[in-house]
Amino acid sequence: MTEPDLNLLIALDVLLAEGSVAGAARRLNLSASAMSRTLSRLRAVTGDPLLVRAGRNMVLTPYAEEIRERTQNTVFAARAILRPAASELHLSTLQRTFTIRANDGFVEAFGAALIAAAVTVAPLVRLRFAPKAEKSARPLREGLADLEVGVLSDMGPEIRLQALFRDRFVGVVRKGHPLALEAQVSASQYIAYGHVVASRRGALSGPVDKALAEIGLERNIAATVPSFPAALAVAQASDLVALVPASFLSHQRLVEGAVVTLSAFELPVKTSGITISQMWHPRLELDPAHRWLRQLVLSVCRQLAPE
């Protein structure tokens, strides 16, 4: 029997992950025509079209959907076998790039300390912070990210999870704002001003609005912005009230010259705290370098997180 070309497994994994010839070609640094030829070979080997046209896009066939996860796991297992055994971790010579998916607030609050802590013991390690365009386990499953940091969402039962710290939201206004002069802001005072909300998806309501509704009140959302830094910038230059995590604001106050024109206050309604966690795929559970990274993130967060 002719032995199968196992190199096709890597191409198959990328094709099934990307769902397009062009996307797979970019990931593998191949031309579109070369990737098309590879897809033709895979179709011949598997006896299935794998990707079929649906309007302007390509979609996976039922068989391709069925083997997608199995193919991915096979490729990861093969790479693990061919990787040198890591019996002992030497951080001083470790050369590796770790990709961490996190929002702007986490990067601004903890990024610098995390980078400094990593470089101190592992000078050849690089940390790559990637934006979270959406909440999805796909980057972890497909090896595009090593860690995801944030609030737990529906990531799937296999994703590993470790709580880093508890956080809460606080209100923020510019110095000189009437609310900045109050020792304790009441609910009626809180809704008397317009608000700016940070939301990647442009959401206009959240837990604060639900809590206000329970006492018959409603705030006026004047604007939504994509990030917490943007919300602070708007609040600093206007009379709008921003809502940001306490951890983010604590970091800002540690930066010399930053937030000197902003004032924070506790919210006048009770909302549930939020748990910030780190998440990873189980294939990295026992990887020594990844275990070191997880411990580093945990240590830095617990040192700097607000009480």
N, C-alpha and C positions, 0 to 999 in steps of 0.2 A: 504493500500500500504506500501511496505517496504521502509523506508527512505534510500536515497543513503548515502554512506559513503563519507562525505565531505573531509575527509583526502586524498582521492584519487585526489582531485583537486590540492593539492600541488605537488603530484608526477607527475600528468599530466603536470602541468606548467613547471616543471624542465625537464621532458622528451622532451617536445616540444621545449624548449629552447636549450637543449644540442644536440638533434637529435641523441642520442645514449644511450643505456642502461648503458654502462660503465661510461660515463660522468655523467649521472643522479645519478648513485650509489655513485660516489665520492662526488657530491654536497650534497647528503642527508645522507652521512655516512652509507650507506647500502652495503651489499655484492651484487655482480652481480646477484647471484641466487635470492636473495630477490627482487631485482629490476625487474628481469625478471618475477617473480610471480605477482608483482604489475602491470606490463604491461599487463599480461594476464587478470587480473581482469578488467583493464581499457578497454581492447578490448571487453570483455564480456558486460560491462556496456554501452559502446558507440555503440557497433555493428560495429566498424570499426577497421582495423588493426593498424592504427595510425602510426606505423613505419614499413617499409618493407625493405627487403634486396635489395641493388643495388650494385652488385659486392662485394667488401669487406666492404662497408659502409652501413649505414641505412639512409633512406630518409623518409621525412614526406609524408603521403598520402594527396591528395587534401583536404579531410575533416580536417585532422590535421592542414594543412596550414590555412584553413578557421577559425578554432577556436583558433589558437595560441594566437593572440593578445587579444581576448575576455577572454580567460582563464587567461592570465597574469593580465589583469585589474581586473578580479573577485577576484583573490587571493590577490592582493594589497588592494582592497577595503575591503575584509574580515579582513585582518590584521589591517587595519586602524580602523575598528570598534572595534576590540578587544584590541587595544592599549589604555592605559589610556589617557583620555582627557588632552591635554596640554593647560590648560587655562592660565598658567603662566610659563614662562621659568626661571628656576633657574640654571644659568650657573655654580655656585659654586659646585653644586651637579650633574650636567649633566654627565651621563656616556654613551658615544656613540663613535663609531669608524666611521669616515667619510673617504670614499675612493675617492681620487682625481686622475683622469687620467691626466697626464701631461708629457711633454718630459723632458729630462735631463736639458736642458737649463733653463726652468722655475723653476725646483726644485732647481738648484744651485743658481739662481738669487733671488728667493723669498721664498724658502722653510724654511730656518732658521728663517727669520723674521715672517713668517706665524705661524710656530710652537710656537715661543716665545710669539706672540700676543695671540694665543689660550690658551696656558698654563697659562698665567697671569690671565685670567678671568674664565677659565674653566679647572681646573687642571686635571679633570678626563676624558677629551676628548682626543681621539687619532686620529691623522691624518695619513692616510695610502696613500702614493703616489704610484700609479700603473703606469707602463709604457704603452705607447700608441703604441702597436705593429702595429695597423692599425687604420685608421680613420673610425669609425663606431658608430652608435647610439645604437648598441646592448647592451653594458654594462649599459647605462643609462636606456634603456627600460626595461631591465631584472633585474634592481636593483643591478647590480654588481658594480656600481659606483654611487656616489652621485653627483659628479661634473666632468666635463671635461673642461680642460683649453687649449686653443690653437686657431689656425686660423679656422674660420668657414668653414666647408665643407658641403656636402650634408647629413645633419643629420635628415632630415624629417621635415615636417611642424609643428609637435606638440612639438618639442624640444624648450624649452625656452632659451633665449640668452641675455647676458648683456656684453657690451663692457667694458674691463678693462683698456686698454691703447693702444696707437699707438706706433709702433716700426718700426725700419728701419735696414737694413743691413749695416755693415761697413767692410772694408778690414782690415786684421790684418797680420802683419809680425813680425819677430824676431827683437829685437834691433840690430842695426848694419846692417840690410838689406838696400840695396840702396834706396828702397822706403820709409824707415823710415826717411830718411834725406830730403825728399821732402816736401816743405810747402804745395803743392797741387799736387796730382798724376794725370797725364794725362792718357787718354785712351790708348795711345800707350805705355806708361811706364807700365801701369797695365797689358797689355797682353804680355809684354816681359818676364814674369816669369811664371813658372808653378803654378797651383792652386790645392788646396785640398778642396773638397766640402763635407759638412755634409748632408747625406741623408739616412733615414732608408731603402729606397727601392733601393738605389744605382743609383739614377737618375744622369745623366751626364750634364744636362742643366737646366736652370731656367730663371727667369726674367732678370738677369744680362746678360746672353748670348743673350737673345732676344734684349735687348737694344744695346748691342755691334754689333749685326748683322745689326741693322738698320743704323749703320754708317760704315758698311763694315768691321768690325773687329771680331775676334774670339779668345777666350782665350784657353790655353792648360790645360785641366783637367788632372792632373797627377795621382790623387787618389780620391776615395770617402771613407768616413768613416761614421759610424752610428750615430755620435753625435757631438755636438759643442765642448764639452771638448776634444774629440779626435782630432778634427780639429785644435784646439789651440795647442795641444801637438805636432802635426806634424809640424805646422808652427814654433813653438818654436825651433824645432830641425833641421830645414832645411831652404831652401830658398823659399819654397812654400808659396803662399799667401792664407790665409784662409778667409772665409766669415761667419760672425756670427752676431746675432742680437745685436744692441747697448745695450739693456737691460742686456744681458748676460755679455757683456764686462764691463759695468758699475759696476756690482756686483763684478767682478773679481778684479777690481781696488780698491775696498773697503777692500779687504781681505789683511791683512798685509803680505807682502812678495810674494804675487801672482802677476803674469803678469809683474814683474819687467823686464822681458826679452822680452816683446812684445810691439808693437807699433801699434796703430790704425789710419786709415785715412778714409776720406769720399770717396765714390765711384766716379769714374770719369764719370759715366753715370747715368742718372736719372731713377730710378725705383719707382714703387708705394710703399707707405708705407704699413705696414701690421697691421691689427687690431687684438689684442689678446683679446679673449672673454672667459667668463665662460658659460657653457651650462648645463642644467639640465632637468629632466623629469617633466612634469606639475603636476604629483601626489605629488611632493614635494614643489610645489609653496607656499602653505600656512603653511607648517610645520615650527613651530617657531624656532626649532634648526637649520634647514636647512637655513632659512632666516638669522639667525645670522651668519652662516658660509659664506654665499654669501656676506654679508656686510663686514665681516672680510677680505675676499679675495680681495674685491674691495678696501677697505681702504689701505691695505698693498701694493697692486700693484700701486695705485696712489701715494703713498708716495715714493716708490723706483724706479718707472719707469723713464727712461731718458726723458728729455724735448724734 
